[in-house]
Amino acid sequence: MTAFFTYAFRPLFLLATLYAVLVVPLWAAAWLGYLPMPTSLGTPTWWHAHEMIFGFAGAAIGGFALTAVATWTKRPPVSGLPLVILSALWVVARVLFALPFSSLLPPAIAADLGYGLLLFVLMSREVIGARSQGNYKVLLILGLLPVTNAFFFLGMTRNASSSMTALFAGLWLVVMLINLIGGRVIPGFTRNWLKRQLAEKKREPATLPPVFDRFDLLTTWLMVAFAILHLLGAPSRWTAVVGLITSILLFIRLTRWQGIHTGDEPLVWVLHVAFSWLPLGFLLLAFAELGFLPRTAGIHALTSGAISTMIVAIAGRAALGHTSRPLESHPVLTAAYVLITVAAICRVAATIGPGARTLLAASALAWFLGFVCFAWRYVPILMQGRVQRPGSLPTV
C-alpha cells in the first residue's frame, strides 16, 4: 500500500479501469431494459454522460496529469495524503451518485466538485511553482472542468438546457486536452520509435513526424472555433463548414505523424488509432449539423472512440515507464486495444444503421472484455512497486 500512493497513476488509473469494467455494461443493461435506469442525476442520459466525462475520464485525467507534471517540472511526484484524499473524493462521488437516494445528492456533488478542485490546486502548485509556462494550457483546461461540472449541477435544478450545454462543454474540454497532449506525445513517441527502428536496420530516416508548427496551431484553433459554435447553437451551415474543414486538417495532421509505419508496435499504433477518432468525430458532427446523421454518432466517436482509446493508450504506456518496465506491448494488452476499438465502432454504428440493440450489446461486451484484459495486465503493475532491473524511463 505504501507504493500504491507514491504516484497518481496507480490509484487513479486503477479506479478508472475498474469503473470502466462496471459502468458501461450496467448502463447498456439498463438501456436494453434489463435493469432500472439510473436517475440520480436528473435523467438517465445525463447520468451516463456525466459519469463518463467527469467520472471515468476524470479519474484518468487526474492520474495522467499528476504523473506527467513531475516529469514536466522536474519536481517530486504528488503522493501520500493529498493523493489519498483525491482518490477518496472520486470514490465517494461515484458511490453516492449510483444510489437512488435524493438525500445523498448534496454530499455526492460536494465530493465530485471537490475532486476537480483539488486536482486543479495540486496541478497549479506544481506547474506554477516550477514556472512551467508551457503547461498553463493544461491548467486552464483542468480549471474549467470543475466549473462546467458546477454548471451542470446548477442546471439540474434550474435549467435543463444549461445542464446539457455544461455536459457538452465538459466533453469539449476533454477533447481539447486529448488534442493538446496527443499532439505532444504522439509525434514524439513515434519519432523516437522510428529512429530506433531505422538505426537497427542501419538506414537513414525517411520522413519523421514534425514538431508542433503553425499547421498544428491552425488546426487547434479551428477545433476551438467548432466547439464554440456547437455550444452556442450557431447556424448549422456555418458550423458544418468549420467542422468539415477541421476534420480534413486533423486527418492531414495525423498522416504527418507517420503512423502508417508503426504497425509493428502496438504501444505506438494505438496512439494513432485513438487520435484518428478526432477527425472522424468532427466529420460526423458536421454531417449531423446538416441533418444527415444523428448527433450522437459524432459524440460517441469522440467519447467511446477518441477519449476511451487514448486513455488506455496513455495509461498503459505511463504505467510501464514509471515502473521501470520495458516499453513493450503484451498480447493481452494488444487484445484490449483491439476490443476497445471494436466497442467504439459498434457504438457509433448503433446510432446510424439498423440493429441498434444488437450493436449496443456488442459494443458493451467488447468494452467489458477490453477493459477486463487491460485490468488483467495492469492491475498487478499498478499495485506493485518498481521492478528491480533496468527498464525504460518515464514516458509522459
C-alpha positions in Angstrom: 0.0 0.0 0.0 3.0 2.3 0.6 3.9 2.1 -3.1 0.3 2.5 -4.2 0.1 6.2 -3.3 3.6 7.2 -4.5 2.3 8.2 -8.0 -1.1 9.3 -9.1 -1.3 6.9 -11.9 -1.5 4.0 -9.5 -4.8 4.7 -7.7 -6.5 6.8 -10.4 -5.7 4.6 -13.4 -6.9 1.6 -11.3 -10.1 3.4 -10.3 -10.8 4.4 -13.9 -10.2 0.9 -15.2 -12.4 -0.8 -12.6 -15.1 1.8 -13.1 -15.0 1.2 -16.9 -15.4 -2.6 -16.3 -18.6 -1.9 -14.3 -20.3 1.3 -15.6 -20.8 0.7 -19.3 -22.2 -2.9 -19.1 -24.6 -1.7 -16.3 -25.7 1.3 -18.5 -26.2 -0.9 -21.5 -28.2 -3.4 -19.5 -30.4 -0.5 -18.2 -30.8 0.9 -21.7 -31.8 -2.6 -23.0 -34.4 -2.8 -20.2 -32.8 -5.4 -18.0 -32.0 -3.0 -15.1 -33.7 0.1 -13.8 -32.4 3.3 -15.3 -30.2 5.5 -13.1 -31.9 8.8 -12.3 -29.8 10.3 -9.5 -28.5 13.0 -11.9 -31.8 14.1 -13.4 -32.2 11.8 -16.4 -30.5 8.5 -17.3 -28.8 10.2 -20.3 -27.4 12.9 -18.0 -26.1 10.3 -15.5 -24.4 8.3 -18.3 -22.8 11.4 -19.9 -21.7 12.9 -16.6 -20.2 9.7 -15.3 -18.3 9.0 -18.5 -16.9 12.6 -18.7 -16.4 13.5 -15.0 -16.2 10.0 -13.6 -14.3 7.7 -15.9 -12.4 10.3 -17.9 -12.0 12.5 -14.8 -10.0 9.8 -12.9 -7.8 9.0 -15.9 -7.1 12.7 -16.5 -6.1 13.1 -12.8 -3.8 10.0 -13.0 -2.1 11.3 -16.1 -1.8 15.0 -15.2 -0.4 14.4 -11.7 2.0 11.8 -13.0 3.2 13.8 -16.0 3.7 17.0 -14.1 6.5 15.5 -12.2 8.3 14.9 -15.5 7.4 18.3 -16.9 8.5 20.3 -13.9 11.3 18.0 -12.5 9.6 18.1 -9.1 8.8 15.2 -6.8 5.5 13.5 -7.7 2.3 14.3 -5.9 2.0 11.4 -3.4 0.8 10.5 0.1 -2.1 12.1 1.9 -3.2 14.6 -0.9 -3.4 11.6 -3.3 -5.4 9.6 -0.8 -7.9 12.4 -0.3 -8.2 13.0 -4.0 -8.9 9.3 -4.7 -11.4 9.1 -1.8 -13.3 12.1 -3.1 -13.7 10.4 -6.5 -14.8 7.1 -5.0 -17.3 8.8 -2.6 -18.9 10.7 -5.5 -19.2 7.6 -7.7 -20.8 5.5 -5.0 -23.3 8.2 -3.9 -24.3 9.0 -7.5 -25.1 5.3 -8.0 -27.5 5.2 -5.1 -31.2 6.2 -5.7 -31.5 8.4 -2.6 -32.0 12.1 -3.2 -30.7 12.9 0.3 -27.3 11.7 -0.8 -27.1 14.1 -3.8 -25.6 17.2 -1.9 -22.6 15.2 -0.4 -22.1 13.5 -3.8 -22.0 16.8 -5.6 -19.6 18.2 -2.9 -17.3 15.2 -3.3 -17.3 15.4 -7.1 -16.6 19.1 -7.2 -14.0 18.6 -4.5 -12.2 16.1 -6.7 -12.0 18.6 -9.6 -10.9 21.5 -7.4 -8.3 19.5 -5.5 -6.9 18.2 -8.8 -6.6 21.8 -10.1 -5.0 23.0 -6.9 -2.4 20.2 -6.9 -1.6 20.8 -10.5 -1.4 24.5 -10.0 1.0 24.1 -7.1 3.4 22.0 -9.3 3.1 24.0 -12.6 3.2 27.5 -11.1 5.8 26.5 -8.5 8.1 25.4 -11.3 7.1 28.3 -13.5 6.3 25.9 -16.3 4.6 28.3 -18.5 4.3 25.8 -21.4 1.8 23.8 -19.3 -0.5 26.7 -18.3 -2.8 25.5 -21.1 -3.3 22.2 -19.2 -4.0 24.2 -16.1 -6.7 26.2 -17.9 -8.5 23.1 -19.0 -8.3 21.5 -15.6 -9.6 24.7 -14.1 -12.6 24.9 -16.4 -13.6 21.2 -15.9 -15.0 21.7 -12.4 -16.6 25.0 -13.5 -18.6 23.1 -16.2 -19.4 20.4 -13.7 -20.8 23.0 -11.3 -22.9 24.5 -14.1 -24.2 21.0 -14.8 -25.3 20.6 -11.2 -26.8 24.1 -11.1 -28.8 23.3 -14.3 -30.2 20.1 -12.8 -32.5 22.2 -10.6 -32.9 25.4 -12.6 -32.5 25.0 -16.3 -32.3 21.6 -18.1 -30.9 23.1 -21.3 -27.9 24.6 -19.4 -27.1 21.2 -17.9 -26.8 19.7 -21.4 -24.7 22.6 -22.5 -22.5 22.1 -19.5 -22.0 18.4 -20.3 -21.1 19.3 -23.9 -18.6 21.9 -22.6 -17.0 19.3 -20.4 -16.8 16.9 -23.3 -15.1 19.6 -25.5 -12.6 20.4 -22.7 -11.6 16.7 -22.6 -11.3 16.6 -26.4 -9.1 19.7 -26.3 -6.9 18.0 -23.7 -6.6 15.0 -25.9 -5.6 17.2 -28.8 -3.1 19.0 -26.6 -1.5 16.0 -25.0 -1.8 13.8 -28.1 -0.2 16.5 -30.2 2.7 16.5 -27.9 3.3 12.8 -27.2 2.2 11.0 -30.4 4.7 12.6 -32.8 7.4 12.4 -30.1 6.9 8.7 -29.3 6.5 7.9 -33.0 9.7 9.8 -33.9 11.7 8.0 -31.2 10.4 4.6 -32.2 11.1 5.2 -35.9 14.6 6.4 -35.2 15.3 3.2 -33.2 13.9 1.0 -36.0 15.9 2.8 -38.6 19.1 2.7 -36.5 18.7 -1.0 -36.0 18.3 -1.5 -39.8 21.2 0.9 -40.4 19.2 3.1 -42.7 18.8 6.8 -42.9 15.5 8.1 -41.6 12.9 9.0 -44.3 10.2 11.3 -43.1 9.8 11.7 -39.4 6.9 13.3 -37.6 7.3 17.1 -37.5 7.4 19.2 -34.3 4.4 21.4 -33.4 4.1 24.1 -36.1 1.7 26.7 -37.5 -0.4 24.0 -39.2 -1.0 22.3 -35.8 -1.8 25.6 -34.3 -4.3 26.4 -37.0 -6.0 23.1 -36.6 -6.3 23.5 -32.9 -7.9 27.0 -33.2 -10.4 25.5 -35.7 -11.3 22.8 -33.2 -11.9 25.5 -30.6 -14.0 27.5 -33.1 -16.2 24.5 -33.9 -16.6 23.7 -30.2 -17.8 27.3 -29.5 -20.2 27.3 -32.5 -21.5 23.9 -31.3 -22.1 25.2 -27.8 -23.7 28.4 -28.9 -26.1 26.7 -31.3 -24.7 28.8 -34.2 -26.3 28.4 -37.7 -25.9 24.8 -38.8 -24.4 25.6 -42.2 -21.5 27.6 -40.8 -20.9 25.1 -38.0 -20.9 22.3 -40.5 -18.3 24.1 -42.8 -16.0 24.7 -39.9 -16.4 21.1 -38.7 -15.7 19.7 -42.2 -12.5 21.8 -42.6 -11.4 20.9 -39.1 -11.9 17.2 -39.9 -9.8 17.5 -43.0 -7.0 19.3 -41.2 -7.0 16.8 -38.3 -6.7 14.0 -40.8 -3.8 15.7 -42.6 -2.2 16.3 -39.2 -2.5 12.6 -38.3 -0.9 11.5 -41.6 2.1 13.8 -40.9 2.8 11.7 -37.8 3.7 8.7 -39.9 1.5 6.2 -38.0 1.3 4.0 -41.1 4.9 2.9 -40.3 4.2 1.8 -36.7 2.3 -1.4 -37.3 5.0 -3.5 -35.5 4.5 -1.8 -32.1 1.0 -1.7 -30.5 2.1 0.8 -27.9 2.7 3.3 -30.7 0.0 2.5 -33.3 -2.8 2.6 -30.7 -2.0 6.3 -30.1 -2.6 6.9 -33.8 -5.8 4.9 -33.7 -7.0 6.9 -30.7 -6.3 10.2 -32.4 -7.9 9.1 -35.7 -11.3 9.2 -33.9 -11.0 13.0 -33.7 -11.2 13.8 -37.5 -14.0 11.1 -37.7 -15.9 12.7 -34.8 -15.7 16.2 -36.3 -16.8 14.8 -39.7 -19.8 13.0 -38.2 -20.8 16.1 -36.2 -20.5 18.2 -39.3 -22.9 15.8 -41.1 -25.2 16.0 -38.1 -25.4 19.8 -38.4 -26.7 19.3 -41.9 -29.3 16.7 -40.8 -27.6 13.7 -42.4 -26.8 11.9 -39.2 -27.8 11.9 -35.6 -25.6 14.0 -33.3 -24.9 11.0 -31.1 -22.8 9.4 -33.9 -20.2 12.1 -33.6 -20.4 12.4 -29.9 -19.7 8.6 -29.4 -16.8 8.8 -32.0 -15.3 11.4 -29.6 -16.1 9.6 -26.4 -16.2 5.8 -26.9 -13.6 6.3 -29.7 -11.0 9.1 -29.0 -11.3 9.5 -25.3 -11.5 5.9 -24.2 -8.8 4.6 -26.6 -6.5 7.5 -25.7 -6.9 6.7 -22.0 -5.9 3.0 -22.4 -3.1 4.0 -24.8 -1.6 6.6 -22.4 -2.3 4.7 -19.2 -0.7 1.6 -20.4 2.4 3.3 -21.6 2.8 5.5 -18.5 2.4 2.6 -16.1 5.1 0.7 -17.9 7.5 3.6 -18.0 7.0 4.7 -14.4 7.5 1.2 -13.0 10.8 0.8 -15.0 9.3 -1.9 -17.2 10.3 -2.1 -20.9 8.1 -0.3 -23.3 6.8 -3.4 -24.9 3.2 -4.5 -25.6 1.7 -7.8 -24.5 -0.8 -10.0 -26.3 -3.4 -9.3 -23.6 -2.8 -5.6 -23.8 -3.0 -5.7 -27.6 -6.3 -7.6 -27.3 -7.5 -4.8 -25.0 -6.7 -2.2 -27.7 -8.5 -4.2 -30.4 -11.6 -4.9 -28.3 -12.0 -1.2 -27.2 -11.7 -0.2 -30.8 -14.4 -2.7 -31.8 -16.5 -1.4 -29.0 -16.2 2.2 -30.4 -17.0 1.1 -33.9 -20.1 -0.8 -32.8 -21.3 2.1 -30.6 -21.1 4.6 -33.4 -22.7 2.1 -35.9 -25.6 1.7 -33.4 -26.5 5.3 -33.8 -26.6 5.2 -37.6 -27.9 1.9 -39.0 -30.3 -0.9 -38.2 -29.8 -3.4 -35.4 -29.1 -0.8 -32.8 -29.9 -3.1 -29.8 -27.6 -5.8 -31.1 -24.8 -3.3 -31.9 -25.1 -1.7 -28.5 -25.0 -5.1 -26.8 -21.9 -6.0 -28.9 -20.3 -2.7 -28.0 -20.9 -3.1 -24.3 -19.5 -6.7 -24.4 -16.4 -5.7 -26.4 -15.8 -2.7 -24.0 -16.2 -5.0 -21.0 -13.8 -7.6 -22.4 -11.3 -4.9 -23.5 -11.1 -3.4 -20.0 -11.0 -6.8 -18.4 -7.9 -7.5 -20.5 -6.5 -4.1 -19.6 -7.1 -4.8 -15.9 -5.7 -8.3 -16.1 -2.5 -7.0 -17.4 -2.2 -3.7 -15.5 -3.8 -4.2 -12.0 -0.7 -6.1 -10.8 1.6 -3.4 -12.3 -0.4 -0.6 -10.7 -0.4 -2.4 -7.3 3.3 -3.4 -7.2 6.4 -1.2 -6.8 9.1 -0.6 -9.4 10.9 -3.6 -10.8 14.4 -4.2 -9.6 16.0 -4.2 -13.0 16.9 -1.6 -15.7 14.0 -0.6 -17.8 12.5 2.4 -19.6 12.5 5.9 -18.4 9.1 7.6 -17.6 7.3 8.4 -20.8 4.8 11.2 -20.0 
